[in-house]
Amino acid sequence: METLDSGIVYESLRTNNIDVADVYATDARIEAFDLKVIEDDKNLFPPYYAAPVVNKELLKKHPELRDILNSFAGKIDDDRMRELNKRVDINGKTEKEVAMELLREEGLID
């Protein structure tokens, strides 16, 4: 088995130089290159769940962030994360812009 950089993997899939690769299910290039994610019915790969990580000092200054971040639990599945990644990787928005859009979409800010 050969290991390739992710950029090469996606380009190789797109150009049919390879048929199968292991990738992150949340990568925006899956949709952009019209690829199909197949189910890992043997559970070969462990799930990678997103989890908020916050600087303790920031949390001390803004304890309300705990509830805001916890409100996202279970709301960002692979499809939604892939869409958020697409806004950055394909549409060219910044991470900050997409984060602000998400907060607005969730009704957490105006």
C-alpha distances in whole Angstrom, upper triangle without the diagonal:
4,7,10,13,15,17,15,13,16,18,15,16,19,19,17,15,12,13,11,10,11,15,18,20,23,22,25,22,21,25,26,23,24,21,21,20,19,20,18,21,19,19,16,16,19,22,23,26,28,31,34,34,38,40,42,45,44,45,48,49,48,48,48,44,43,44,43,40,40,41,38,36,35,35,32,30,26,28,31,29,27,30,31,28,29,32,31,28,29,33,33,35,35,34,38,39,36,37,41,40,39,42,44,42,43,46,46,47,50
4,7,10,12,14,12,11,14,15,13,14,18,17,16,13,11,13,12,10,11,14,17,20,22,20,23,21,20,24,24,21,23,20,21,20,20,22,20,23,21,21,18,17,20,22,23,26,28,30,33,33,36,38,41,43,43,43,47,48,47,47,47,43,42,44,42,39,39,41,37,36,35,35,32,29,26,28,30,28,26,29,30,26,27,30,29,26,27,31,31,33,33,32,35,37,34,35,39,39,37,40,43,41,42,45,45,46,48
4,7,9,12,10,9,13,14,12,14,17,17,17,14,12,14,12,10,10,11,14,18,20,18,20,18,18,22,22,20,22,19,20,19,19,21,19,23,21,20,17,16,18,20,20,23,25,27,30,30,33,34,37,40,39,40,43,44,43,43,43,40,39,40,39,35,36,38,34,33,32,33,29,27,24,26,28,25,23,26,27,23,24,27,26,23,24,28,28,30,29,28,32,33,31,32,36,36,34,37,40,38,39,42,41,43,45
4,6,8,6,6,10,11,10,12,14,15,15,12,11,14,12,9,10,11,14,17,18,16,18,16,16,20,19,18,20,17,19,18,20,22,20,24,23,22,19,17,20,21,20,23,24,27,29,29,32,34,37,39,38,39,42,43,42,42,42,39,38,40,38,35,36,37,33,33,32,32,28,26,23,24,26,23,21,24,25,21,22,25,23,20,21,25,25,27,27,26,30,31,29,30,34,33,32,35,38,36,37,41,40,41,43
4,6,5,6,9,10,10,12,14,15,16,14,13,16,14,11,11,11,13,16,17,14,16,14,15,19,18,17,19,17,19,19,20,22,22,25,25,23,21,18,20,21,19,22,22,25,27,27,30,31,34,36,35,36,40,40,39,40,40,36,36,37,35,32,34,35,31,31,30,30,26,25,22,23,24,21,19,22,22,18,19,22,20,16,18,22,21,24,23,23,26,27,26,27,30,30,30,32,35,34,35,38,37,38,40
4,5,5,6,9,10,10,12,14,15,14,13,14,13,10,9,8,10,13,13,10,12,10,12,15,14,13,16,14,16,15,18,20,19,23,23,22,19,17,18,18,17,20,20,23,24,25,28,30,33,35,34,35,38,38,37,38,37,34,34,35,33,30,31,32,28,28,27,27,23,22,18,19,21,18,16,18,19,15,16,19,17,13,15,19,19,21,21,20,24,25,23,24,28,27,26,29,31,30,31,35,34,35,37
4,5,5,6,9,10,11,12,14,13,13,15,14,12,13,11,12,15,15,11,12,10,12,15,13,12,15,14,17,17,20,22,22,26,26,25,23,20,22,22,20,23,22,25,27,27,30,31,35,37,35,36,40,40,38,39,39,35,35,37,34,31,33,33,30,30,29,28,25,23,20,21,22,19,16,19,19,15,15,18,16,12,14,17,17,19,20,20,23,24,22,24,28,27,27,30,32,31,32,35,35,35,37
4,6,5,6,8,10,10,12,10,10,13,13,11,12,12,14,17,17,14,15,12,14,16,15,13,16,15,17,18,20,23,23,26,26,25,23,21,23,23,22,25,25,28,30,30,33,35,38,40,38,40,43,43,42,43,42,38,39,40,38,34,36,37,33,33,32,31,27,26,22,23,25,22,19,22,22,19,18,21,19,16,17,20,20,23,23,24,27,28,26,28,31,31,30,33,35,34,35,39,38,39,40
4,6,5,6,9,10,10,9,8,10,9,7,9,8,12,14,15,12,14,11,11,15,14,12,14,12,14,14,16,19,19,22,23,22,19,18,20,20,20,23,23,26,28,29,32,34,38,40,38,39,42,43,41,42,41,38,38,39,36,33,34,35,31,31,30,29,25,23,20,20,23,20,17,20,21,18,18,21,20,16,17,21,21,24,24,24,27,28,26,28,31,30,29,33,34,33,34,37,37,38,40
4,5,5,6,9,10,10,9,10,10,9,10,9,11,13,13,10,11,7,8,11,10,8,11,9,12,13,15,18,19,23,24,23,21,19,21,21,20,22,23,26,28,29,32,34,38,39,38,38,42,42,40,41,40,36,37,37,35,32,33,33,30,30,28,27,24,22,18,18,20,18,15,17,19,15,15,18,17,13,14,17,18,21,22,22,26,26,23,25,29,27,27,30,32,30,32,35,35,36,37
4,5,5,6,8,8,9,11,12,11,14,13,15,16,17,13,13,10,11,13,11,9,12,11,15,16,19,22,22,26,27,26,24,22,25,24,24,26,26,29,31,32,35,37,40,42,40,41,45,45,43,44,43,39,40,41,38,35,37,37,33,33,32,31,27,25,22,21,23,21,18,20,21,18,17,20,19,15,15,18,19,22,23,24,27,27,25,28,31,30,29,33,34,33,34,37,38,38,39
4,5,5,6,5,6,8,10,9,12,13,16,17,18,15,16,12,13,15,14,11,13,12,14,16,18,21,21,25,25,25,23,22,24,25,24,27,28,31,33,34,37,39,42,44,43,43,47,47,46,46,45,42,42,43,40,37,38,39,35,35,33,32,29,27,23,23,25,23,20,22,24,21,20,23,22,18,18,22,23,26,27,27,31,31,29,31,34,33,32,36,37,35,37,40,40,41,42
4,5,5,6,5,6,7,8,11,11,14,15,16,14,14,10,10,12,12,8,10,8,11,12,14,18,19,22,23,23,21,20,23,23,22,25,26,30,32,33,36,39,42,44,42,43,46,47,45,45,44,40,40,41,38,36,37,37,33,33,31,30,26,24,20,20,23,21,18,20,22,19,18,21,21,18,17,21,22,25,26,26,30,30,27,30,33,31,30,34,35,33,35,38,39,40,41
4,6,8,8,9,11,11,14,13,16,16,17,14,13,10,10,11,10,6,8,8,11,14,16,20,21,24,26,26,24,23,25,25,24,27,27,31,33,34,37,39,43,45,42,43,47,47,45,45,44,41,41,41,39,36,37,37,33,33,31,30,27,25,21,20,22,21,18,19,21,19,17,20,20,16,15,19,20,23,25,26,29,29,26,29,32,30,30,33,34,32,34,37,38,39,40
4,6,8,10,12,13,16,16,19,20,21,18,17,13,13,15,13,10,12,11,15,17,19,23,24,27,28,28,26,25,28,28,28,30,31,34,36,37,40,43,46,48,46,47,50,50,48,49,48,44,45,45,42,40,41,41,37,37,35,34,30,28,25,24,26,25,21,23,25,22,20,23,23,20,18,22,23,26,28,29,32,32,30,32,35,33,33,37,38,36,38,41,42,42,43
4,5,6,9,11,15,16,19,19,21,18,18,15,14,16,15,11,12,11,13,16,17,21,22,24,25,26,24,24,27,27,27,30,31,34,37,38,41,44,47,49,47,48,51,52,50,50,49,45,45,46,43,40,41,41,37,37,35,34,31,28,25,24,27,26,22,24,26,24,22,25,25,22,21,24,26,29,31,31,34,34,32,34,37,35,35,38,39,37,39,42,43,44,45
4,7,10,11,15,16,19,20,22,19,20,16,16,18,17,14,15,14,16,17,19,22,22,25,26,26,24,23,27,27,27,30,31,35,37,38,41,44,47,49,47,48,51,52,50,51,50,46,46,47,44,41,42,42,39,39,37,36,32,30,26,26,29,27,24,26,28,25,24,27,27,23,22,26,27,30,31,32,35,35,33,35,38,37,36,40,41,39,41,44,45,45,47
4,6,8,11,13,17,18,20,18,19,15,14,17,17,13,15,12,14,15,15,19,19,22,22,23,20,20,23,24,24,28,29,32,35,36,39,42,45,47,45,46,50,50,48,49,48,44,44,44,42,39,40,40,36,36,34,33,30,27,24,24,27,25,22,25,27,24,23,27,26,22,22,26,27,30,31,31,35,35,32,34,37,36,35,38,40,38,39,43,43,44,46
4,7,11,13,16,16,19,17,18,15,13,16,17,13,13,10,11,12,12,16,16,19,19,20,19,18,22,23,23,26,28,32,34,36,39,42,45,47,46,46,49,50,48,48,47,44,43,43,41,38,39,39,35,34,32,32,29,26,22,22,25,24,21,24,26,23,23,26,26,23,23,26,28,30,32,31,35,35,32,34,37,35,34,38,39,37,38,41,42,43,45
4,7,9,13,13,16,15,17,14,12,15,16,13,13,10,10,10,10,13,13,16,16,17,15,15,18,19,20,23,25,28,31,33,36,39,42,44,43,43,46,47,45,45,44,41,40,40,39,35,36,36,32,31,29,29,26,23,19,20,23,22,19,22,24,22,21,25,25,22,22,26,27,29,30,29,33,33,30,32,35,34,32,35,37,35,36,39,40,41,43
4,6,10,11,14,13,15,13,11,15,16,13,14,11,11,10,10,13,12,16,16,16,13,12,16,16,17,20,22,25,28,29,33,35,38,41,39,39,43,44,42,42,41,38,37,38,36,33,33,34,30,29,27,27,24,21,17,19,22,20,17,21,22,19,20,23,23,20,20,24,25,27,28,26,30,31,28,29,33,32,30,33,35,33,34,37,38,39,41
4,7,9,12,11,14,13,11,15,17,15,15,12,12,9,10,11,10,14,14,13,11,9,12,13,13,17,19,22,25,26,30,32,35,38,36,36,40,41,39,39,38,35,34,35,33,30,30,31,27,26,24,24,21,18,15,17,20,17,16,19,20,18,19,22,22,19,20,24,25,26,26,25,28,29,26,27,31,30,28,31,33,31,31,35,35,37,39
4,6,9,8,11,10,9,13,14,13,14,11,11,9,11,12,12,16,16,14,13,10,12,12,12,15,16,19,22,23,27,29,32,35,33,33,37,38,36,36,35,32,31,32,30,27,27,28,24,23,22,22,18,16,12,14,16,14,12,16,17,14,15,19,18,15,17,20,21,22,23,21,25,25,22,23,27,26,24,27,30,28,28,32,32,33,35
4,5,6,9,10,9,12,14,14,15,12,12,9,12,12,12,16,17,14,13,10,11,10,9,11,12,16,18,20,23,26,29,32,30,30,34,34,32,32,31,28,27,28,26,23,23,24,20,20,18,18,15,13,9,12,13,11,9,13,14,11,13,16,16,14,16,19,20,20,20,18,22,22,19,20,24,23,21,24,26,24,25,28,28,30,32
4,6,9,10,8,10,13,13,13,11,10,7,9,10,11,14,16,14,14,11,12,10,9,11,12,16,19,21,24,27,30,33,31,30,34,35,33,32,31,28,27,27,25,22,23,23,19,18,16,16,13,10,6,8,11,9,7,11,13,11,12,16,16,14,16,18,20,20,21,19,22,22,19,20,23,22,20,23,25,22,23,26,27,28,31
4,6,9,8,10,12,13,14,12,12,10,13,14,14,18,19,17,17,14,14,11,10,10,11,14,16,19,22,25,28,30,28,28,32,32,30,29,28,25,24,25,22,20,20,20,16,17,15,14,10,9,5,7,8,6,4,8,9,7,9,12,12,11,13,15,17,17,17,15,18,18,15,16,19,18,16,19,21,19,20,23,23,25,27
4,5,6,8,9,11,12,11,12,11,14,15,16,20,21,19,19,16,16,14,12,14,13,17,19,21,23,26,29,31,29,29,33,33,31,32,30,27,27,27,25,22,23,23,20,20,19,17,14,12,9,9,11,8,5,9,10,7,8,11,11,9,10,13,14,15,16,14,18,18,15,17,20,19,17,21,23,21,22,25,25,27,28
4,5,6,6,9,10,10,12,12,16,17,19,22,24,22,22,19,20,18,16,17,16,19,21,23,25,28,31,33,30,31,34,34,32,33,31,28,28,28,25,23,25,24,20,21,20,18,14,13,10,9,10,8,5,7,8,5,5,8,9,7,7,10,12,13,14,14,17,17,14,16,19,17,16,20,21,19,21,24,25,26,27
4,5,5,6,8,8,11,11,15,18,19,23,24,23,22,20,21,19,18,19,19,22,24,25,28,31,34,36,33,34,38,38,35,36,35,31,32,32,29,27,28,28,24,25,23,21,18,17,13,12,14,12,9,10,12,9,8,11,11,8,8,11,13,15,17,17,20,20,17,19,22,21,20,24,25,23,25,28,29,29,30
4,6,6,6,5,7,8,11,14,16,19,21,20,20,18,19,17,17,18,19,22,24,26,29,32,35,37,35,35,39,39,37,37,35,32,32,32,30,27,28,27,24,24,22,21,17,15,11,11,13,12,8,10,13,11,10,13,14,11,11,14,16,18,20,19,22,22,19,21,24,22,21,25,26,24,25,28,29,30,32
4,5,5,6,8,10,13,16,18,21,24,23,23,21,22,20,19,20,20,24,25,28,30,33,36,38,36,36,40,39,37,37,35,32,32,32,29,27,28,27,24,24,22,20,17,15,12,10,12,12,8,9,12,11,8,12,14,12,10,13,15,17,19,19,22,21,18,20,23,20,20,23,24,22,23,27,28,29,30
4,6,8,11,13,16,19,21,25,27,26,25,23,24,22,21,22,22,26,27,29,31,34,37,39,36,37,41,40,38,38,37,33,34,34,31,29,30,29,26,27,25,23,20,18,15,13,15,14,10,10,13,11,8,11,12,10,8,11,13,16,18,18,22,20,18,21,23,21,21,25,25,23,25,28,29,30,30
4,6,9,12,15,18,20,23,25,25,24,22,24,23,22,24,24,27,29,31,34,36,40,41,39,39,43,43,41,41,40,36,37,37,34,32,33,32,28,29,27,25,22,20,17,15,17,17,13,14,16,14,12,15,16,13,11,14,16,19,21,22,25,24,21,24,27,25,24,28,29,26,28,32,33,33,34
4,7,10,13,16,19,22,24,24,24,22,24,22,22,24,24,28,30,32,35,38,41,43,40,40,44,44,42,42,40,37,37,37,34,32,33,32,28,29,26,24,21,19,16,14,16,17,13,14,17,15,13,16,18,15,13,16,19,21,23,23,27,25,23,25,28,25,24,28,29,26,28,31,33,34,34
4,7,10,13,15,18,21,20,20,19,21,20,20,22,23,26,29,31,34,37,40,42,40,40,44,44,41,41,40,36,36,36,34,31,32,31,28,28,25,24,21,18,15,13,16,16,13,14,17,16,14,18,19,16,15,18,21,23,24,24,27,27,24,26,28,26,25,29,30,27,29,32,33,34,36
4,6,10,12,15,17,18,18,17,19,18,19,20,22,26,28,31,34,37,40,42,40,40,44,44,41,41,39,36,36,35,33,31,31,30,27,26,23,23,20,17,13,12,16,16,13,15,18,17,16,19,21,18,18,21,23,25,26,25,29,28,25,27,29,27,26,29,30,27,28,32,33,35,36
4,7,9,12,14,14,14,13,15,14,15,17,19,23,25,28,31,34,37,40,38,37,41,42,39,39,37,34,33,33,31,28,28,28,24,23,21,20,17,14,11,11,15,14,12,15,17,16,16,19,20,18,18,21,24,25,26,24,28,27,24,25,28,26,24,28,29,26,27,31,32,34,35
4,6,9,11,12,12,12,15,14,16,18,20,24,27,30,33,36,39,42,40,39,43,44,41,40,39,36,35,35,33,30,30,29,26,25,22,22,19,16,13,14,17,17,15,18,21,19,20,23,24,22,22,25,27,28,29,28,31,31,27,28,31,30,27,31,32,29,29,33,34,36,38
4,5,9,9,10,10,12,12,15,16,19,23,26,29,32,35,38,41,39,38,41,43,40,39,38,35,33,33,32,29,28,28,25,23,20,20,19,15,12,14,17,17,16,19,21,21,21,25,26,24,24,27,29,30,31,29,32,32,28,29,32,30,27,30,32,29,29,33,33,36,38
4,5,5,7,7,10,10,13,15,19,22,25,28,31,34,36,40,38,37,41,42,40,39,38,35,33,33,32,29,28,28,25,23,20,22,20,16,14,16,19,18,18,21,23,22,23,26,27,25,26,29,31,31,31,29,32,33,29,29,33,31,29,31,34,31,30,34,34,37,39
4,6,8,10,12,12,16,18,21,24,28,30,34,37,39,42,41,39,43,44,42,40,39,37,35,34,34,31,29,30,27,24,21,23,21,18,16,18,21,21,21,24,26,25,26,29,30,29,29,32,34,34,35,32,35,36,32,32,35,34,31,34,36,33,32,36,36,39,41
4,5,8,10,12,16,18,22,24,28,30,34,37,39,42,41,40,43,45,43,41,40,38,35,36,35,32,31,31,28,26,23,25,24,20,19,21,24,23,23,26,28,27,28,31,32,30,31,34,36,36,36,34,37,37,34,34,37,36,33,36,38,35,34,38,38,41,44
4,5,7,9,12,15,18,21,25,26,30,33,35,38,37,36,39,41,39,37,37,34,32,32,32,29,27,28,25,23,20,22,21,18,16,19,22,21,21,24,25,24,26,29,29,28,29,32,34,34,33,31,34,35,31,31,34,33,30,33,35,33,32,35,35,38,41
4,7,10,13,16,19,22,25,27,30,33,35,38,38,37,40,42,40,39,38,35,33,34,33,30,29,30,27,25,23,25,22,19,17,20,23,21,21,25,26,24,26,29,29,27,29,32,33,34,33,31,34,35,32,31,35,34,32,34,37,34,33,37,37,39,42
4,6,9,12,16,18,22,23,27,30,32,35,34,33,36,38,36,35,35,32,30,31,30,27,26,27,24,22,20,22,19,17,15,18,20,18,18,22,23,21,23,26,26,24,26,29,30,30,30,27,30,31,28,28,32,31,28,31,33,31,30,34,34,36,39
4,6,9,13,15,19,20,24,27,28,32,31,30,33,35,33,32,32,29,27,28,27,24,23,24,21,19,17,20,17,15,14,17,19,17,18,21,22,20,23,26,25,24,26,29,30,30,29,26,28,30,27,26,30,29,26,28,31,30,28,32,31,34,37
4,6,10,12,16,18,22,25,27,30,29,27,31,33,31,29,29,26,24,24,24,20,19,21,18,15,14,16,14,11,10,14,16,14,15,18,19,18,20,23,23,22,24,27,27,27,26,23,26,27,24,23,26,26,23,25,28,26,25,28,28,30,33
4,7,9,13,15,18,21,23,27,25,24,28,30,28,27,26,23,21,22,21,18,17,19,16,14,13,15,12,11,10,14,14,12,13,17,16,15,18,20,20,19,22,24,25,24,23,20,22,24,21,20,23,23,20,22,25,24,23,26,25,28,31
4,6,10,12,16,19,21,24,23,22,25,27,25,23,23,20,18,19,18,14,14,15,12,10,10,11,9,9,9,13,13,11,13,16,15,15,18,20,19,20,22,24,24,23,22,19,21,22,19,18,21,21,18,19,23,21,19,23,22,25,28
4,7,9,13,16,19,21,20,19,22,24,21,20,20,16,15,16,15,11,12,13,10,9,10,11,8,9,10,13,12,9,12,15,13,13,17,18,17,18,21,22,22,20,19,15,17,19,16,14,18,18,15,16,20,19,17,20,19,21,25
4,6,10,13,15,18,17,15,19,20,18,17,17,14,12,14,13,9,9,12,10,9,10,12,10,12,13,16,15,12,16,18,15,16,19,20,19,21,23,24,24,22,20,16,17,20,17,15,18,19,16,16,20,19,17,20,18,21,24
4,6,10,12,15,13,12,16,17,15,14,14,10,9,11,11,7,8,11,9,10,12,13,12,14,16,18,16,14,17,18,16,16,20,20,19,21,24,24,23,21,19,15,15,18,16,13,16,17,15,14,18,18,16,19,16,18,22
4,7,9,12,11,10,14,15,14,14,15,11,10,13,13,9,11,14,13,13,16,17,16,18,19,22,19,17,20,21,18,18,22,22,20,22,25,26,25,22,19,16,16,19,18,15,17,20,17,17,21,21,19,21,19,20,24
4,6,8,7,7,10,12,11,11,12,9,9,12,12,9,12,15,14,15,18,19,18,21,22,24,22,19,22,23,20,20,24,23,22,24,27,27,26,23,20,16,16,19,18,15,17,20,18,17,20,22,20,21,18,19,23
4,5,5,6,9,10,11,11,14,11,11,15,15,13,15,18,18,19,22,22,22,24,25,28,25,23,26,26,23,23,27,26,24,26,29,29,27,25,21,18,17,21,21,17,19,22,21,19,23,25,23,24,20,21,25
4,5,5,6,9,10,10,13,11,11,15,15,14,15,19,19,20,23,24,24,26,28,30,28,25,29,29,26,26,30,29,27,30,33,33,31,28,25,22,20,24,24,20,22,25,23,21,25,27,24,25,22,22,26
4,5,5,6,9,10,13,12,12,16,16,16,18,20,21,22,26,26,26,29,30,32,30,27,30,31,27,28,31,30,28,30,34,33,31,28,25,22,20,24,24,21,22,25,24,22,25,27,25,26,22,22,25
4,5,5,6,8,10,9,10,14,13,13,15,18,18,20,24,23,23,26,28,30,27,25,28,28,24,25,28,27,25,28,31,30,28,25,22,19,17,20,21,17,18,21,20,18,21,24,22,22,18,19,22
4,5,5,5,8,7,7,11,11,11,13,15,17,18,21,22,22,25,27,29,26,24,28,28,25,26,29,28,26,29,32,31,30,27,24,21,19,22,22,18,19,22,20,18,21,23,21,21,17,18,22
4,6,6,9,9,10,13,14,14,16,18,20,21,25,25,26,29,31,33,30,28,32,32,28,29,33,31,30,33,36,35,33,30,27,24,22,25,25,21,22,25,24,21,24,26,24,24,20,21,24
4,6,9,9,11,14,14,15,17,19,21,22,26,26,26,30,32,33,30,28,32,31,28,29,32,30,29,32,35,34,32,28,25,23,20,23,24,20,20,23,23,20,22,25,23,22,19,19,21
4,5,6,8,10,11,12,14,15,17,19,23,22,23,27,29,30,27,26,29,29,25,27,30,28,27,30,33,31,30,26,24,21,18,21,21,18,17,21,19,16,19,21,19,19,15,15,18
4,5,6,8,9,11,12,14,16,17,21,21,22,26,28,30,27,25,29,29,26,27,31,29,28,31,34,33,32,28,26,23,21,23,23,19,19,22,20,17,20,22,19,19,15,16,20
4,5,6,7,9,10,11,14,16,19,19,20,24,26,28,24,24,27,27,24,26,29,27,27,30,32,31,30,27,24,22,19,21,21,17,17,19,17,14,17,19,16,15,12,13,16
4,6,5,6,8,10,11,13,17,17,17,21,23,25,21,20,24,24,21,22,25,24,23,26,29,28,27,24,21,18,16,18,18,14,14,17,15,12,15,17,14,14,11,12,16
4,6,5,6,9,11,11,15,16,17,20,23,24,22,21,24,24,22,23,27,25,25,28,30,30,29,26,24,20,19,21,20,16,17,19,17,14,17,19,16,16,13,15,19
4,5,5,6,9,10,14,14,16,19,22,24,21,20,24,24,21,24,27,25,26,28,31,30,30,26,24,21,20,21,20,16,17,18,16,13,16,17,13,14,11,14,17
4,5,5,7,10,13,12,14,17,20,21,18,18,21,21,18,21,23,22,22,25,27,26,26,23,21,18,16,18,16,13,13,15,12,9,12,13,10,11,8,10,14
4,5,6,8,11,11,12,15,18,19,16,15,19,19,16,18,21,20,20,23,26,25,25,22,20,16,15,17,15,12,13,15,12,10,14,14,11,13,10,13,17
4,5,6,9,10,12,15,18,19,17,16,20,20,18,20,23,23,23,26,28,28,28,25,23,19,19,20,18,15,16,18,14,13,16,16,13,14,12,15,19
4,6,8,8,11,14,17,18,15,16,19,19,17,20,23,22,23,25,27,26,27,24,23,19,19,19,17,14,15,16,12,11,13,13,9,11,10,13,17
4,6,5,7,10,13,15,12,12,16,16,14,16,19,19,19,22,24,23,24,21,20,17,17,17,15,12,14,14,10,10,13,12,9,12,11,14,17
4,6,7,10,13,15,13,13,17,17,16,18,21,21,22,24,26,26,26,24,23,19,20,21,18,15,17,17,14,14,17,15,12,15,14,17,21
4,6,7,11,12,11,12,15,16,15,17,20,20,22,23,25,25,26,24,24,20,21,22,19,17,19,18,14,15,18,15,13,16,16,19,22
4,6,10,11,8,10,13,13,12,15,17,18,19,21,22,22,24,21,21,18,19,19,16,14,16,15,11,12,14,12,10,13,14,17,19
4,7,8,6,6,9,10,9,12,14,15,16,18,19,19,21,19,19,16,17,17,13,12,15,14,10,12,15,12,11,15,15,18,20
4,6,5,6,9,10,11,12,14,16,17,18,19,20,22,20,21,18,20,20,16,15,18,17,13,16,18,15,14,18,19,21,24
4,6,5,6,9,10,10,12,14,15,16,17,18,20,19,20,17,20,20,16,16,19,18,15,18,20,17,17,21,21,24,26
4,6,5,6,9,10,10,13,15,15,15,16,19,18,19,17,20,19,15,16,19,16,14,17,19,16,16,20,21,23,25
4,5,5,6,9,10,11,13,14,15,15,17,16,17,15,17,16,12,13,15,13,10,14,15,12,13,16,17,19,21
4,5,5,6,8,10,11,12,13,14,16,15,15,12,15,15,11,11,14,13,11,14,16,14,14,18,18,20,22
4,5,5,6,9,10,10,11,12,14,14,15,13,16,16,12,14,17,15,13,17,18,16,17,20,21,22,24
4,5,5,6,9,10,10,10,13,12,14,12,15,14,10,12,14,12,11,15,15,13,15,18,19,20,21
4,5,5,7,9,10,10,11,10,11,9,11,10,7,8,11,9,8,12,13,12,13,16,17,17,19
4,5,5,6,8,9,10,10,10,9,12,12,9,10,14,12,12,15,17,15,17,20,20,21,22
4,5,5,5,6,8,9,11,11,14,12,10,13,15,13,13,17,18,16,18,21,22,22,23
4,6,6,5,6,6,8,9,11,9,7,10,12,10,11,14,15,14,16,19,19,19,20
4,6,6,5,5,6,6,9,9,7,10,12,12,12,16,17,16,18,21,21,20,21
4,6,6,8,9,9,13,12,11,14,16,15,16,19,20,20,22,24,24,24,25
4,6,8,11,12,15,14,12,16,18,16,17,20,21,20,22,25,25,25,26
4,6,9,11,14,11,10,14,15,14,15,18,18,18,21,23,23,23,23
4,7,9,12,10,10,13,15,14,16,19,19,19,22,24,24,23,23
4,7,8,6,7,10,11,11,13,15,16,16,19,20,20,19,19
4,5,5,6,9,10,11,12,14,16,17,18,20,19,18,19
4,6,5,6,9,10,10,12,14,15,16,18,17,17,18
4,5,5,6,9,10,11,12,14,15,17,15,14,15
4,5,5,6,9,10,11,12,14,15,15,13,14
4,5,5,6,9,10,10,12,14,14,13,14
4,5,5,6,9,10,11,12,11,11,13
4,5,5,6,9,10,11,9,8,10
4,5,5,6,9,10,10,9,10
4,5,5,6,9,9,9,11
4,6,5,6,5,6,8
4,5,5,6,5,6
4,5,8,8,9
4,6,8,10
4,6,7
4,7
4
